[in-house]
Amino acid sequence: MHGMINRAIQGFVSDTYGSERWARMACAAGLGFTDFEAMLVYDAALTPRILNAVCGDLEKPGDEVLEDIGTYLVSHPNAEAVRRLLRFGGVDFVEFLHSLDDLPDRARLAVPNLDLPELELHERAPDRFSLTLRWSLDGFGHVMMGALRTLADDYGALVLLDHQDTEDGREMIDITLIEAGFAEGRDFDLGARAG
């Protein structure tokens, strides 16, 4: 698994619960170290181990922790680069949704060997969409749920999201756009430098 994925989990825990708690979770997972290096590739078995340790320590189910990670990736100042990558996809929430098919390729422009889920958006009606995700790591749909919910707020859109497990390693998220201009969105300037 690419180090950026594991580093995102570490960042979420450290920024939300503190570095001491992260060190305790890393120890519980039997990592033998506390800091993931973002540009290294790690054994794929480490990611589920660390997620299990995080869930155990937080006493939360995996889908809740994964959704919290998705929210963190879009809303926390230390993950601003992820928000910028996602917001680059469109000027409004619907345009952003239509850009999701290209997200893995856009991410690989920045990090060539980054493996992200395959994403496929289907427009069922002007206000109804389904997003299908395929990836080797179970539960990524919940990360997307957190990211989508936060990005909807970021764009000022009101949406309903429903996660569905499907077969063959696929997950699906049903997206209903209630109102595109529900609230004022968060400021975003594509030309501004990430801090």
Contacts in CASP RR format, 6 or more apart in sequence:
PFRMAT RR
TARGET T0000
AUTHOR 0000-0000-0000
METHOD contacts of the structure
MODEL  1
MHGMINRAIQGFVSDTYGSERWARMACAAGLGFTDFEAMLVYDAALTPRI
LNAVCGDLEKPGDEVLEDIGTYLVSHPNAEAVRRLLRFGGVDFVEFLHSL
DDLPDRARLAVPNLDLPELELHERAPDRFSLTLRWSLDGFGHVMMGALRT
LADDYGALVLLDHQDTEDGREMIDITLIEAGFAEGRDFDLGARAG
1 41 0 8 1.000
1 42 0 8 1.000
1 43 0 8 1.000
1 44 0 8 1.000
1 46 0 8 1.000
1 47 0 8 1.000
1 115 0 8 1.000
1 137 0 8 1.000
2 41 0 8 1.000
2 42 0 8 1.000
2 111 0 8 1.000
2 113 0 8 1.000
2 114 0 8 1.000
2 115 0 8 1.000
3 36 0 8 1.000
3 37 0 8 1.000
3 38 0 8 1.000
3 39 0 8 1.000
3 40 0 8 1.000
3 41 0 8 1.000
3 42 0 8 1.000
4 38 0 8 1.000
4 39 0 8 1.000
4 111 0 8 1.000
4 114 0 8 1.000
5 47 0 8 1.000
5 137 0 8 1.000
6 36 0 8 1.000
6 42 0 8 1.000
6 46 0 8 1.000
6 47 0 8 1.000
6 50 0 8 1.000
7 36 0 8 1.000
7 37 0 8 1.000
7 38 0 8 1.000
8 69 0 8 1.000
8 72 0 8 1.000
8 73 0 8 1.000
8 79 0 8 1.000
8 82 0 8 1.000
9 36 0 8 1.000
9 47 0 8 1.000
9 50 0 8 1.000
9 51 0 8 1.000
9 54 0 8 1.000
9 69 0 8 1.000
10 22 0 8 1.000
10 26 0 8 1.000
10 35 0 8 1.000
10 36 0 8 1.000
10 50 0 8 1.000
11 22 0 8 1.000
11 72 0 8 1.000
11 78 0 8 1.000
11 79 0 8 1.000
12 68 0 8 1.000
12 69 0 8 1.000
12 72 0 8 1.000
12 73 0 8 1.000
12 76 0 8 1.000
13 21 0 8 1.000
13 22 0 8 1.000
13 25 0 8 1.000
13 54 0 8 1.000
14 21 0 8 1.000
14 22 0 8 1.000
15 72 0 8 1.000
15 76 0 8 1.000
15 78 0 8 1.000
16 68 0 8 1.000
16 72 0 8 1.000
17 58 0 8 1.000
21 57 0 8 1.000
22 34 0 8 1.000
23 34 0 8 1.000
24 57 0 8 1.000
25 50 0 8 1.000
25 53 0 8 1.000
25 54 0 8 1.000
25 57 0 8 1.000
26 32 0 8 1.000
26 33 0 8 1.000
26 34 0 8 1.000
26 50 0 8 1.000
26 53 0 8 1.000
28 53 0 8 1.000
28 56 0 8 1.000
28 57 0 8 1.000
29 46 0 8 1.000
29 49 0 8 1.000
29 50 0 8 1.000
29 52 0 8 1.000
29 53 0 8 1.000
30 49 0 8 1.000
30 53 0 8 1.000
31 46 0 8 1.000
31 49 0 8 1.000
31 50 0 8 1.000
36 42 0 8 1.000
39 111 0 8 1.000
41 113 0 8 1.000
44 136 0 8 1.000
44 137 0 8 1.000
47 137 0 8 1.000
48 137 0 8 1.000
51 62 0 8 1.000
51 65 0 8 1.000
51 66 0 8 1.000
54 65 0 8 1.000
55 61 0 8 1.000
55 62 0 8 1.000
55 65 0 8 1.000
58 65 0 8 1.000
60 68 0 8 1.000
62 139 0 8 1.000
62 142 0 8 1.000
63 139 0 8 1.000
63 142 0 8 1.000
63 163 0 8 1.000
64 142 0 8 1.000
66 139 0 8 1.000
66 140 0 8 1.000
66 141 0 8 1.000
66 142 0 8 1.000
66 143 0 8 1.000
67 142 0 8 1.000
67 143 0 8 1.000
67 145 0 8 1.000
67 146 0 8 1.000
67 149 0 8 1.000
68 146 0 8 1.000
69 143 0 8 1.000
69 146 0 8 1.000
70 143 0 8 1.000
70 144 0 8 1.000
70 145 0 8 1.000
70 146 0 8 1.000
70 147 0 8 1.000
70 150 0 8 1.000
71 146 0 8 1.000
71 147 0 8 1.000
71 149 0 8 1.000
71 150 0 8 1.000
72 79 0 8 1.000
73 79 0 8 1.000
73 82 0 8 1.000
73 83 0 8 1.000
73 143 0 8 1.000
73 147 0 8 1.000
74 82 0 8 1.000
74 83 0 8 1.000
74 86 0 8 1.000
74 146 0 8 1.000
74 147 0 8 1.000
74 150 0 8 1.000
74 151 0 8 1.000
74 154 0 8 1.000
75 83 0 8 1.000
75 150 0 8 1.000
75 154 0 8 1.000
80 194 0 8 1.000
80 195 0 8 1.000
81 194 0 8 1.000
83 154 0 8 1.000
84 190 0 8 1.000
84 194 0 8 1.000
85 103 0 8 1.000
85 106 0 8 1.000
85 107 0 8 1.000
85 110 0 8 1.000
86 96 0 8 1.000
86 103 0 8 1.000
86 147 0 8 1.000
86 151 0 8 1.000
87 96 0 8 1.000
87 151 0 8 1.000
87 154 0 8 1.000
87 188 0 8 1.000
87 190 0 8 1.000
88 99 0 8 1.000
88 106 0 8 1.000
88 190 0 8 1.000
89 95 0 8 1.000
89 96 0 8 1.000
89 99 0 8 1.000
89 106 0 8 1.000
90 96 0 8 1.000
90 99 0 8 1.000
92 155 0 8 1.000
92 157 0 8 1.000
92 180 0 8 1.000
93 151 0 8 1.000
93 152 0 8 1.000
93 155 0 8 1.000
93 156 0 8 1.000
93 157 0 8 1.000
93 159 0 8 1.000
93 177 0 8 1.000
93 180 0 8 1.000
94 177 0 8 1.000
94 180 0 8 1.000
96 151 0 8 1.000
96 155 0 8 1.000
97 121 0 8 1.000
97 129 0 8 1.000
97 131 0 8 1.000
97 175 0 8 1.000
98 121 0 8 1.000
98 123 0 8 1.000
100 119 0 8 1.000
100 121 0 8 1.000
100 131 0 8 1.000
101 119 0 8 1.000
101 120 0 8 1.000
101 121 0 8 1.000
103 116 0 8 1.000
103 119 0 8 1.000
104 116 0 8 1.000
104 117 0 8 1.000
104 118 0 8 1.000
104 119 0 8 1.000
107 114 0 8 1.000
107 116 0 8 1.000
108 114 0 8 1.000
108 116 0 8 1.000
115 136 0 8 1.000
116 135 0 8 1.000
117 133 0 8 1.000
117 134 0 8 1.000
117 135 0 8 1.000
117 140 0 8 1.000
117 141 0 8 1.000
117 144 0 8 1.000
118 133 0 8 1.000
118 134 0 8 1.000
118 135 0 8 1.000
119 131 0 8 1.000
119 132 0 8 1.000
119 133 0 8 1.000
120 131 0 8 1.000
120 132 0 8 1.000
121 129 0 8 1.000
121 130 0 8 1.000
121 131 0 8 1.000
121 132 0 8 1.000
122 129 0 8 1.000
122 130 0 8 1.000
122 131 0 8 1.000
122 132 0 8 1.000
123 129 0 8 1.000
124 130 0 8 1.000
127 176 0 8 1.000
127 177 0 8 1.000
127 178 0 8 1.000
128 174 0 8 1.000
128 175 0 8 1.000
128 176 0 8 1.000
128 177 0 8 1.000
129 174 0 8 1.000
129 175 0 8 1.000
129 176 0 8 1.000
129 177 0 8 1.000
130 172 0 8 1.000
130 173 0 8 1.000
130 174 0 8 1.000
130 175 0 8 1.000
131 144 0 8 1.000
131 148 0 8 1.000
131 172 0 8 1.000
131 173 0 8 1.000
131 175 0 8 1.000
132 166 0 8 1.000
132 170 0 8 1.000
132 171 0 8 1.000
132 172 0 8 1.000
133 140 0 8 1.000
133 141 0 8 1.000
133 144 0 8 1.000
133 170 0 8 1.000
133 171 0 8 1.000
133 172 0 8 1.000
133 173 0 8 1.000
134 169 0 8 1.000
134 170 0 8 1.000
135 169 0 8 1.000
138 169 0 8 1.000
139 171 0 8 1.000
140 171 0 8 1.000
141 163 0 8 1.000
141 171 0 8 1.000
141 173 0 8 1.000
142 163 0 8 1.000
144 173 0 8 1.000
145 161 0 8 1.000
145 163 0 8 1.000
145 173 0 8 1.000
148 159 0 8 1.000
148 161 0 8 1.000
148 173 0 8 1.000
148 175 0 8 1.000
149 159 0 8 1.000
149 161 0 8 1.000
152 158 0 8 1.000
152 159 0 8 1.000
153 183 0 8 1.000
153 185 0 8 1.000
153 186 0 8 1.000
154 185 0 8 1.000
154 186 0 8 1.000
154 188 0 8 1.000
155 180 0 8 1.000
155 185 0 8 1.000
156 180 0 8 1.000
156 181 0 8 1.000
156 182 0 8 1.000
156 183 0 8 1.000
156 184 0 8 1.000
156 185 0 8 1.000
156 186 0 8 1.000
157 177 0 8 1.000
157 178 0 8 1.000
157 179 0 8 1.000
157 180 0 8 1.000
157 181 0 8 1.000
157 182 0 8 1.000
158 177 0 8 1.000
158 178 0 8 1.000
158 179 0 8 1.000
158 181 0 8 1.000
158 182 0 8 1.000
158 183 0 8 1.000
159 175 0 8 1.000
159 176 0 8 1.000
159 177 0 8 1.000
159 178 0 8 1.000
160 174 0 8 1.000
160 175 0 8 1.000
160 176 0 8 1.000
160 178 0 8 1.000
161 173 0 8 1.000
161 174 0 8 1.000
161 175 0 8 1.000
161 176 0 8 1.000
162 173 0 8 1.000
162 174 0 8 1.000
163 171 0 8 1.000
163 172 0 8 1.000
163 173 0 8 1.000
164 171 0 8 1.000
164 172 0 8 1.000
164 173 0 8 1.000
164 174 0 8 1.000
165 171 0 8 1.000
166 172 0 8 1.000
END
